[in-house]
Amino acid sequence: MASSRPPVVAPNGVVAAAHPLAAVSGLRMLLAGGNAIDAAVAVAASLNVVEPYMSGIGGVGLMMITLADGRRRGLDYASHAPAGARFDLYKDDYRKLTIGPLSPLVPGNCGGWLTALETHGTMDRKTVFGPAIEYAEKGWPVTPKNQAFIEGNLPSMDESGKKNFASHGRAPRVGEIITQPELAATFRAVVEGGKDAFYRGPIASAIASDVQRRGGVLTKEDMAANAPIWVDPISTTYREFEIATLPPPCCGIQYLEALNFLEGFDLAAMGHGSADHVHSLAEAIKIAVADRVHYMVRPDYPVAGLLSKAYAAKRHAEIDMSHARSSRGDRWHRYEDPAAIKAGDPNSLKHEQTTSFSVIDRWGNAVTVTQSLGGGFGSGMCLGGTGVFLNNFCFWFDVDPESPNAIGPNRRVAMCLAPGHIYRGGKIALAIGTPGGYGILQTTTQMMTNWMDFGMNTQEAIDGPRFRAVVPPGEDARMFTDEKPMSSTNGAALMIESRFPAETFAELERRGHRIDKLGDWNAAVGGGQGVSIDPDSGARIGGADPRRDGAAVGH
């Protein structure tokens, strides 16, 4: 298929990120002899500056690493709720989860970035934070997408944040230069003092004191308790490939399951963009969603059972190619729609959420990071003179006490961030990720199948028209305990880009899908960034999403 731009093809290394200046930050590390981990930390910090509404040092993230020696490592720094986040603080008003002083998880990104750098990087903090500090101090020019995102989020931003992003009483114009001196000072302190400077020193005190002054519960003790976790990735096979991501509470198991269900179809023979292609993807995704919602954050999450091929065959047989089935939605709720897809029981077979970027270096180290503040500028709070916006990731908790994902002290939330790596013959072949809330898990399925089944290059796989299933109208109503059951029609909605053929839309509607067209390109279906390796030449092939300010650069 025709792509929006050529892929970036380079012999040594490629960085693909959601903003060109951040991608260049990573490239600077590679050109200076650094590896993919060094580059990833430089990109992560720079995105805080030039894409400040999506992610930052006050946010959370997950990192998928494949090392040149073949080791696979996941780093989970998605963190947890503060110790004082009692259910009763939220039960009468779910909006406290979404914005303001009760909405943040303990920030995890600083700890994650530095843990990765200390464990597998080769460069010092001063070097990798250098580009971000430079952009923050000297300034960076606003792009059209920067302008649109900033303007859209000004109403929820506090006065401290507006000092940088609305200094003239309005959103910045395209081309206007923004500086962030307070954030630069915070980064300089981290360079000098490492994790302790952020989590135990004056920065932690300033952030916690300001949150409490505004009525929140985050404490300096919560900050000091931050501890990134190294985890073993989980994986499944799909045709000749193996796909890996982080284990629960990362929700990437959803797309591993979906791929297992899809393996029984010949997607390539269906033709990309056909009604059969879209329908089979949508129905497989709905089943995987039902499982993820049912089992999420439970201590006994049956990963092995859900990823078994016997279980996949059972659920694949439930897909009706002539009819769209109803979904109960992307989030947990009490009501039961008799027509909706149910979670499966893998034990019955005993007898048989944001920004994302990817880097691959000259040695074959590969890193994919998905990191987020949650909503635009997170909690809306820029705290304590630090230039740090705290996340609002408590939004992903529920306020129904019966939910396995209910808000509570020190609880870890079901994490929609889900970076993924694909292997061919045991070697890294594609590193890819996307933002998009729970849509991440659907977009990743589509980008991966574009690449694996249809032979698209990295850029084409990202560009391809996409959809999101499981999108009932007013989906945010999920957090009310008295929400009403969705109808089968709503539960069969497809939010879909308009570049699919007209006959595809007509046939999908005939099968019972409700079509909500998004226009040709829409960030509602994510903003993927990826890098692959040509199996014959070893060339690195990068792609970046035109739905964002995506850019891939190489050397």
Wavefront OBJ file of the C-alpha trace (Angstrom):
o trace
v 0.000 0.000 0.000
v 1.074 3.602 -0.493
v 2.479 5.199 2.660
v 2.366 8.805 3.806
v 6.142 9.022 3.516
v 9.030 6.676 2.769
v 10.323 4.563 5.625
v 13.670 5.632 7.088
v 16.225 3.000 6.106
v 19.696 3.102 7.662
v 22.601 0.657 8.088
v 23.325 1.226 11.782
v 20.545 2.571 13.955
v 17.105 4.168 13.800
v 15.042 6.113 16.320
v 11.284 6.557 15.789
v 9.453 8.930 18.115
v 6.381 11.152 18.273
v 8.328 14.402 17.796
v 11.318 15.085 15.500
v 13.390 16.886 18.158
v 12.992 13.944 20.534
v 13.969 11.496 17.786
v 17.066 13.584 17.076
v 17.945 13.490 20.790
v 18.139 9.720 20.566
v 20.107 9.865 17.325
v 22.646 12.155 18.992
v 23.329 9.407 21.530
v 23.755 6.774 18.820
v 26.122 9.022 16.835
v 28.194 9.601 19.988
v 28.651 5.849 20.451
v 25.773 5.205 22.846
v 23.461 2.238 22.647
v 19.684 1.946 22.305
v 19.136 2.267 26.050
v 21.092 5.537 26.171
v 19.112 6.782 23.191
v 15.776 5.733 24.727
v 16.400 7.706 27.922
v 17.399 10.769 25.888
v 14.197 10.467 23.843
v 12.067 9.948 26.955
v 13.390 13.082 28.663
v 13.144 15.179 25.502
v 9.509 14.182 24.962
v 8.791 15.700 28.379
v 9.909 19.015 26.895
v 8.613 18.994 23.312
v 5.481 16.843 23.771
v 4.721 17.964 27.347
v 1.019 17.110 27.336
v 1.621 13.416 26.629
v 4.375 12.298 28.976
v 7.045 13.442 31.367
v 9.097 12.837 34.475
v 5.901 13.079 36.555
v 4.296 10.237 34.620
v 4.546 6.459 34.369
v 5.793 4.021 31.765
v 6.838 0.574 30.608
v 9.981 -0.412 28.711
v 10.510 -3.514 26.580
v 14.203 -4.290 25.988
v 15.794 -6.891 23.744
v 19.558 -6.941 24.207
v 22.036 -7.769 21.477
v 22.931 -11.004 23.283
v 19.314 -12.160 22.964
v 18.123 -11.456 26.510
v 14.619 -10.030 26.837
v 13.785 -7.763 29.749
v 10.746 -5.775 30.756
v 11.017 -2.756 33.044
v 7.790 -1.818 34.801
v 7.779 1.682 36.267
v 4.040 2.179 36.072
v 4.107 2.694 39.848
v 1.093 2.645 42.191
v -1.488 4.747 43.980
v -0.386 6.731 47.047
v -0.763 5.064 50.447
v -3.503 7.559 51.287
v -5.655 6.825 48.217
v -8.578 5.359 50.167
v -11.660 4.277 48.266
v -13.917 6.542 50.338
v -12.144 9.650 49.024
v -13.398 8.893 45.505
v -16.625 6.913 45.848
v -18.961 9.911 45.680
v -17.313 11.621 42.698
v -15.412 9.656 40.056
v -14.059 12.949 38.658
v -11.538 13.024 41.479
v -9.811 10.193 39.613
v -9.547 12.220 36.437
v -8.024 15.608 37.309
v -6.525 17.490 40.218
v -4.775 16.547 43.476
v -6.311 13.098 44.014
v -5.674 11.867 40.462
v -1.922 11.050 40.347
v -0.156 7.757 40.797
v 3.288 8.054 42.369
v 5.431 9.232 39.417
v 7.525 6.394 38.009
v 9.289 7.672 34.907
v 12.360 9.180 36.556
v 13.061 5.947 38.402
v 12.468 3.876 35.287
v 14.664 6.000 33.044
v 17.566 5.956 35.495
v 17.216 2.252 36.333
v 17.433 1.365 32.627
v 20.400 3.694 32.131
v 22.283 2.363 35.160
v 21.639 -1.282 34.249
v 22.095 -1.413 30.476
v 23.213 2.037 29.329
v 26.752 3.168 28.595
v 26.508 6.947 29.005
v 26.265 9.251 32.012
v 23.192 11.196 33.074
v 24.626 14.520 31.951
v 24.999 13.272 28.397
v 21.600 11.638 27.980
v 19.677 14.480 29.637
v 21.685 17.053 27.705
v 19.317 17.493 24.720
v 16.228 17.776 26.953
v 17.913 20.405 29.127
v 19.005 22.288 26.012
v 15.467 22.346 24.592
v 13.999 23.371 27.948
v 16.469 26.206 28.531
v 16.974 27.558 25.025
v 13.454 26.826 23.829
v 11.779 24.859 21.059
v 9.346 25.947 18.316
v 5.695 24.948 18.481
v 4.341 22.666 15.741
v 0.720 22.695 14.552
v -0.029 19.555 16.563
v 1.707 21.032 19.631
v -0.490 24.096 19.273
v -3.694 22.081 18.956
v -2.958 19.826 21.929
v -1.852 22.695 24.172
v -4.870 24.821 23.290
v -7.243 21.943 23.911
v -5.839 21.310 27.378
v -5.460 24.864 28.683
v -8.842 24.812 30.500
v -7.669 22.005 32.802
v -4.178 23.441 33.429
v -3.280 25.303 36.634
v -1.771 28.788 36.681
v 1.725 27.452 37.294
v 1.570 25.434 34.089
v 0.151 28.331 32.121
v 3.284 30.362 32.859
v 5.061 28.310 30.208
v 2.243 27.360 27.879
v -0.058 30.391 27.944
v 2.234 33.226 28.947
v 0.374 35.677 26.685
v -3.047 34.605 27.940
v -3.515 32.255 24.977
v -2.100 29.073 23.496
v 1.243 29.587 21.720
v 1.198 30.152 17.971
v 2.859 27.781 15.510
v 6.544 28.639 15.388
v 6.516 30.426 18.745
v 9.388 29.465 21.073
v 8.618 27.877 24.438
v 11.130 27.661 27.280
v 10.728 25.644 30.496
v 13.403 26.882 32.940
v 11.891 25.200 36.000
v 11.820 21.815 34.271
v 15.413 22.356 33.112
v 16.436 22.978 36.740
v 14.708 19.749 37.787
v 16.543 17.807 35.084
v 19.846 19.368 36.173
v 19.172 18.269 39.740
v 18.501 14.709 38.534
v 21.736 14.763 36.533
v 23.598 15.817 39.666
v 21.872 13.636 42.251
v 20.200 10.770 40.404
v 17.026 9.105 41.717
v 17.458 10.475 45.232
v 17.331 14.036 43.925
v 13.851 13.404 42.540
v 12.385 10.961 45.042
v 13.971 11.892 48.384
v 15.281 15.448 48.211
v 13.880 18.954 47.720
v 12.048 18.024 44.492
v 10.057 15.294 46.273
v 9.310 17.651 49.140
v 8.152 20.430 46.816
v 5.884 18.123 44.786
v 4.345 16.364 47.797
v 3.812 19.579 49.763
v 2.085 21.264 46.827
v -0.174 18.244 46.204
v -1.207 18.172 49.867
v -1.804 21.917 49.917
v -4.309 21.377 47.096
v -6.087 18.557 48.934
v -4.214 15.508 47.644
v -2.677 12.572 49.491
v 0.697 12.055 47.769
v 3.467 12.219 50.393
v 7.231 12.372 50.372
v 7.147 8.828 51.769
v 5.168 7.728 48.708
v 7.809 9.310 46.502
v 10.640 7.574 48.375
v 8.882 4.208 48.020
v 9.150 4.285 44.207
v 10.794 1.105 42.926
v 10.874 0.106 39.233
v 10.463 -3.634 38.707
v 12.368 -5.850 36.279
v 9.980 -8.482 34.884
v 10.206 -11.418 32.506
v 8.284 -10.744 29.278
v 5.432 -13.017 28.220
v 5.022 -14.167 24.631
v 3.082 -16.142 22.084
v 3.852 -17.449 18.613
v 2.038 -16.306 15.479
v 2.870 -18.061 12.238
v 6.677 -17.950 11.984
v 6.998 -15.128 14.510
v 7.127 -14.761 18.277
v 5.613 -11.695 19.942
v 6.549 -10.510 23.441
v 5.394 -7.850 25.858
v 5.363 -7.252 29.606
v 3.236 -9.423 31.928
v 0.182 -8.239 33.883
v -0.687 -5.713 35.190
v 0.504 -4.624 31.722
v -2.464 -5.402 29.471
v -0.408 -6.425 26.447
v -1.692 -9.954 26.949
v -4.806 -8.709 25.139
v -3.021 -8.388 21.809
v -1.139 -11.662 22.347
v -4.506 -13.370 22.793
v -6.024 -11.590 19.795
v -3.143 -12.783 17.612
v -3.692 -16.347 18.836
v -7.360 -16.139 17.842
v -6.448 -14.666 14.431
v -3.914 -17.365 13.611
v -6.750 -19.584 12.422
v -7.617 -17.093 9.636
v -5.713 -16.479 6.409
v -5.753 -12.685 6.673
v -3.560 -12.195 3.611
v -6.016 -14.136 1.441
v -8.872 -11.980 2.712
v -7.180 -8.865 1.348
v -6.194 -5.876 3.462
v -9.150 -3.614 4.197
v -11.785 -6.116 3.147
v -14.862 -6.644 5.278
v -13.630 -10.125 6.224
v -10.276 -8.686 7.312
v -11.762 -5.942 9.494
v -14.532 -8.158 10.867
v -12.187 -10.975 11.912
v -9.853 -8.517 13.642
v -12.718 -6.760 15.428
v -14.304 -9.977 16.674
v -10.981 -11.437 17.866
v -10.239 -8.179 19.685
v -13.638 -8.224 21.429
v -12.998 -11.702 22.825
v -9.534 -10.711 24.032
v -11.000 -7.574 25.638
v -13.559 -9.656 27.537
v -10.783 -11.822 28.978
v -8.571 -8.871 29.878
v -11.382 -7.002 31.633
v -12.357 -10.090 33.647
v -8.880 -11.119 34.770
v -7.043 -7.769 35.001
v -4.901 -7.132 38.111
v -6.049 -10.359 39.772
v -3.169 -12.080 41.598
v -4.059 -15.378 39.910
v -4.135 -14.005 36.337
v -4.086 -17.257 34.275
v -1.508 -16.110 31.735
v -0.418 -19.568 30.565
v -3.992 -20.759 30.106
v -5.133 -17.667 28.229
v -2.153 -17.886 25.883
v -2.432 -21.625 25.214
v -3.165 -22.660 21.649
v -5.918 -25.011 22.842
v -7.722 -22.098 24.457
v -7.167 -20.011 21.320
v -8.764 -22.699 19.159
v -11.811 -22.771 21.428
v -12.305 -19.001 21.313
v -11.539 -18.798 17.572
v -14.474 -21.161 16.988
v -16.763 -18.591 18.636
v -16.123 -15.995 15.910
v -19.125 -15.714 13.612
v -17.934 -14.304 10.290
v -21.478 -13.287 9.315
v -22.446 -11.354 12.422
v -20.901 -8.734 14.754
v -21.214 -9.719 18.398
v -21.791 -7.264 21.207
v -19.046 -6.319 23.643
v -19.480 -5.371 27.289
v -16.896 -2.616 26.865
v -13.270 -1.850 27.534
v -13.705 -1.447 31.300
v -15.136 -3.479 34.169
v -18.774 -2.964 35.149
v -21.419 -4.876 37.067
v -24.198 -5.183 34.553
v -24.622 -8.216 32.398
v -25.720 -7.905 28.780
v -26.878 -11.405 27.813
v -25.837 -10.810 24.206
v -22.325 -9.649 25.058
v -19.133 -11.655 24.661
v -18.056 -13.263 27.939
v -14.623 -13.983 29.336
v -13.405 -17.533 28.886
v -12.189 -19.995 31.491
v -8.782 -21.347 30.483
v -8.989 -23.853 33.357
v -11.742 -25.627 31.422
v -8.976 -26.851 29.100
v -7.034 -28.764 31.759
v -7.663 -31.900 29.864
v -6.192 -31.084 26.717
v -3.423 4.074 27.725
v 0.558 8.712 26.114
v 3.447 8.401 23.744
v 5.549 5.574 22.405
v 8.930 5.318 20.720
v 11.337 2.656 19.507
v 15.109 2.426 18.975
v 17.357 -0.208 17.438
v 21.121 0.410 17.502
v 24.040 -0.888 15.436
v 24.646 -3.834 17.790
v 21.061 -5.050 17.708
v 19.855 -3.751 21.057
v 16.195 -2.792 20.751
v 14.049 -0.696 23.092
v 10.385 0.257 22.956
v 8.975 2.616 25.566
v 5.377 3.614 26.140
v 5.073 6.385 28.713
v 2.264 8.714 29.705
v 0.821 11.413 31.900
v -2.622 9.888 31.339
v -4.719 12.763 30.009
v -3.404 15.953 28.431
v -0.923 17.439 30.937
v -2.043 14.687 33.307
v -3.536 16.021 36.527
v -3.278 19.586 35.190
v -0.989 20.441 38.114
v 2.515 21.848 37.566
v 3.903 21.528 41.068
v 6.174 23.219 43.561
v 8.173 25.337 41.152
v 9.659 22.163 39.624
v 8.123 22.443 36.150
v 6.788 18.894 36.677
v 3.231 18.004 35.677
v 1.986 15.034 37.651
v 0.038 12.286 35.884
v -3.669 11.555 36.368
v -3.348 7.783 35.965
v -5.796 7.109 38.791
v -8.272 7.675 35.942
v -7.708 4.040 34.986
v -8.985 2.798 38.344
v -12.707 2.125 38.946
v -14.938 3.458 41.715
v -17.033 0.355 42.097
v -15.786 -1.682 45.110
v -16.619 -4.921 43.308
v -14.194 -4.168 40.465
v -10.842 -5.965 40.643
v -9.431 -2.641 39.459
v -10.966 -0.465 42.213
v -8.935 2.449 43.579
v -7.172 1.757 46.892
v -3.996 2.450 48.914
v -0.758 1.430 47.157
v -2.734 -0.409 44.478
v -1.325 -0.996 41.025
v -3.686 -0.195 38.182
v -4.406 -2.296 35.099
v -1.869 -0.719 32.763
v -2.974 -0.019 29.188
v 0.603 0.879 28.114
v 1.951 -2.144 26.238
v 5.186 -1.933 24.174
v 5.882 -5.008 22.047
v 8.699 -6.794 20.226
v 8.439 -9.335 17.413
v 11.100 -11.988 16.792
v 11.926 -14.066 13.727
v 14.106 -17.110 14.299
v 14.698 -15.951 17.859
v 16.136 -12.592 16.756
v 14.552 -9.170 17.085
v 12.625 -8.281 13.934
v 10.298 -5.412 14.933
v 10.077 -3.070 17.921
v 6.810 -1.153 18.024
v 4.363 0.648 20.288
v 1.608 3.241 20.323
v -0.334 5.570 22.623
v -4.122 5.449 22.813
v -5.434 4.274 26.210
v -7.048 0.843 25.916
v -7.013 1.469 22.168
v -3.257 0.751 22.385
v -4.045 -2.942 22.531
v -6.194 -2.800 19.394
v -3.892 -0.552 17.376
v -0.899 -2.767 18.185
v -2.750 -5.834 16.910
v -3.457 -4.055 13.623
v 0.062 -2.687 13.109
v 1.589 -6.080 13.871
v -0.697 -7.992 11.502
v -0.088 -5.386 8.791
v 3.603 -6.165 9.098
v 3.422 -9.944 9.625
v 0.483 -10.966 7.398
v 0.553 -8.383 4.623
v 4.315 -7.890 4.309
v 4.108 -4.136 4.791
v 7.247 -2.234 5.677
v 7.345 -0.452 9.021
v 5.984 2.844 7.705
v 3.193 1.170 5.738
v 2.208 -0.956 8.736
v 1.836 2.195 10.836
v 0.098 4.229 8.130
v -2.536 1.628 7.275
v -6.128 2.685 8.007
v -7.204 1.577 11.461
v -10.256 1.175 13.638
v -11.161 0.790 17.262
v -13.825 -1.685 18.331
v -15.394 -1.820 21.810
v -16.208 1.895 21.871
v -19.758 2.363 23.172
v -20.952 5.976 23.198
v -20.146 7.831 26.412
v -17.649 5.164 27.422
v -16.492 7.335 30.338
v -19.834 6.542 32.001
v -18.221 3.211 32.928
v -17.067 4.807 36.186
v -20.604 5.401 37.449
v -21.891 2.519 39.563
v -25.430 3.027 38.199
v -24.501 2.894 34.507
v -27.051 1.306 32.217
v -26.395 -1.713 30.011
v -25.257 -0.896 26.511
v -27.345 -2.172 23.663
v -26.075 -4.824 21.295
v -25.831 -2.141 18.628
v -23.619 0.079 20.751
v -21.541 -2.918 21.786
v -20.823 -3.610 18.133
v -19.536 -0.121 17.326
v -16.495 0.440 15.128
v -14.725 3.801 15.308
v -12.939 3.619 11.966
v -10.856 5.735 9.627
v -12.478 6.587 6.310
v -9.776 5.194 4.005
v -11.313 1.728 3.902
v -13.245 0.902 0.708
v -16.920 1.871 0.503
v -17.898 -1.763 -0.038
v -16.132 -2.671 3.223
v -18.260 -0.200 5.172
v -21.453 -1.449 3.532
v -20.693 -5.087 4.287
v -19.620 -4.363 7.874
v -22.928 -2.582 8.485
v -24.784 -5.523 6.973
v -23.050 -7.789 9.519
v -24.262 -5.582 12.366
v -21.328 -3.256 13.008
v -22.259 0.350 13.771
v -19.826 2.500 11.787
v -18.498 5.778 13.204
v -16.192 7.275 10.574
v -13.238 9.319 11.832
v -11.984 10.907 8.619
v -8.916 9.722 6.757
v -6.388 10.133 9.594
v -7.260 10.368 13.268
v -5.158 10.169 16.455
v -8.081 8.449 18.182
v -6.660 5.190 16.806
v -3.167 5.790 18.161
v 0.176 7.119 17.047
v 2.557 4.222 16.445
v 6.322 4.377 16.122
v 8.440 1.373 15.153
v 11.743 0.054 13.859
v 12.331 -3.260 12.097
v 15.389 -5.151 10.870
v 15.610 -6.514 7.344
v 16.278 -10.264 7.734
v 18.709 -10.414 4.811
v 20.666 -7.150 4.890
v 20.307 -6.181 8.546
v 19.192 -2.671 7.561
v 17.135 -0.808 10.138
v 13.759 0.347 8.807
v 11.882 2.979 10.796
v 8.330 4.246 10.591
v 6.581 7.108 12.383
v 2.916 7.973 12.630
v 1.581 10.959 10.652
v -1.345 11.059 13.089
v 1.123 12.705 15.475
v 4.344 14.703 14.976
v 6.045 11.354 14.388
v 9.545 11.223 12.941
v 12.055 8.458 12.309
v 15.762 9.255 11.936
v 18.733 6.997 11.295
v 22.446 6.747 10.600
l 1 2 3 4 5 6 7 8 9 10 11 12 13 14 15 16 17 18 19 20 21 22 23 24 25 26 27 28 29 30 31 32 33 34 35 36 37 38 39 40 41 42 43 44 45 46 47 48 49 50 51 52 53 54 55 56 57 58 59 60 61 62 63 64 65 66 67 68 69 70 71 72 73 74 75 76 77 78 79 80 81 82 83 84 85 86 87 88 89 90 91 92 93 94 95 96 97 98 99 100 101 102 103 104 105 106 107 108 109 110 111 112 113 114 115 116 117 118 119 120 121 122 123 124 125 126 127 128 129 130 131 132 133 134 135 136 137 138 139 140 141 142 143 144 145 146 147 148 149 150 151 152 153 154 155 156 157 158 159 160 161 162 163 164 165 166 167 168 169 170 171 172 173 174 175 176 177 178 179 180 181 182 183 184 185 186 187 188 189 190 191 192 193 194 195 196 197 198 199 200 201 202 203 204 205 206 207 208 209 210 211 212 213 214 215 216 217 218 219 220 221 222 223 224 225 226 227 228 229 230 231 232 233 234 235 236 237 238 239 240 241 242 243 244 245 246 247 248 249 250 251 252 253 254 255 256 257 258 259 260 261 262 263 264 265 266 267 268 269 270 271 272 273 274 275 276 277 278 279 280 281 282 283 284 285 286 287 288 289 290 291 292 293 294 295 296 297 298 299 300 301 302 303 304 305 306 307 308 309 310 311 312 313 314 315 316 317 318 319 320 321 322 323 324 325 326 327 328 329 330 331 332 333 334 335 336 337 338 339 340 341 342 343 344 345 346 347 348 349 350 351 352
l 354 355 356 357 358 359 360 361 362 363 364 365 366 367 368 369 370 371 372 373 374 375 376 377 378 379 380 381 382 383 384 385 386 387 388 389 390 391 392 393 394 395 396 397 398 399 400 401 402 403 404 405 406 407 408 409 410 411 412 413 414 415 416 417 418 419 420 421 422 423 424 425 426 427 428 429 430 431 432 433 434 435 436 437 438 439 440 441 442 443 444 445 446 447 448 449 450 451 452 453 454 455 456 457 458 459 460 461 462 463 464 465 466 467 468 469 470 471 472 473 474 475 476 477 478 479 480 481 482 483 484 485 486 487 488 489 490 491 492 493 494 495 496 497 498 499 500 501 502 503 504 505 506 507 508 509 510 511 512 513 514 515 516 517 518 519 520 521 522 523 524 525 526 527 528 529 530 531 532 533 534 535 536 537 538 539 540 541 542 543 544 545 546 547 548 549 550 551 552 553 554 555
